[in-house]
Amino acid sequence: MLMPTFSIVYKDDTTQDFEADSKESLIRDFSINDATAFQNDVKEIHWKDHQHQFVEEISSGKVIKRPIVIEK
């Protein structure tokens, strides 16, 4: 089974893709050496499931869920 891919958008607007079992394990692994690094450095996390795209704003914890629209 493939692991989901999460895109991290840093506060300087650069992005980096990571594979992780879950969003929670991504955050845990990111913060393993510095507990505040994730909160200080990351602006958003982006990920998809089969039907939706999600964006979580780290500062507020707000998650935006949008349907994936496939144009024909």
QUIPE-V593335 format. One record per residue. N is the residue number from 0. RES is the residue in one letter. SS is DSSP state (alpha for helix, beta for strand, coil for the rest). BURIAL is I if it has 9 or more other C-alpha atoms within 8 Angstrom, else O. Layout:
N,RES,SS,BURIAL
N,RES,SS,BURIAL
//
This chain:
0,M,coil,O
1,L,coil,O
2,M,coil,O
3,P,beta,I
4,T,beta,I
5,F,beta,I
6,S,beta,I
7,I,beta,I
8,V,beta,I
9,Y,beta,I
10,K,coil,O
11,D,coil,O
12,D,coil,O
13,T,coil,O
14,T,beta,O
15,Q,beta,O
16,D,beta,O
17,F,beta,I
18,E,beta,I
19,A,beta,I
20,D,coil,O
21,S,coil,O
22,K,alpha,O
23,E,alpha,O
24,S,alpha,I
25,L,alpha,I
26,I,alpha,I
27,R,alpha,O
28,D,alpha,O
29,F,alpha,I
30,S,coil,I
31,I,coil,O
32,N,coil,O
33,D,coil,O
34,A,coil,O
35,T,coil,O
36,A,alpha,I
37,F,alpha,I
38,Q,alpha,O
39,N,alpha,O
40,D,alpha,O
41,V,beta,I
42,K,beta,I
43,E,beta,I
44,I,beta,I
45,H,beta,I
46,W,beta,I
47,K,beta,I
48,D,coil,O
49,H,coil,O
50,Q,coil,O
51,H,beta,I
52,Q,beta,I
53,F,beta,I
54,V,beta,I
55,E,beta,I
56,E,beta,I
57,I,coil,I
58,S,coil,O
59,S,coil,O
60,G,coil,O
61,K,coil,O
62,V,beta,O
63,I,beta,O
64,K,beta,O
65,R,beta,O
66,P,beta,O
67,I,coil,O
68,V,coil,O
69,I,coil,O
70,E,coil,O
71,K,coil,O
//
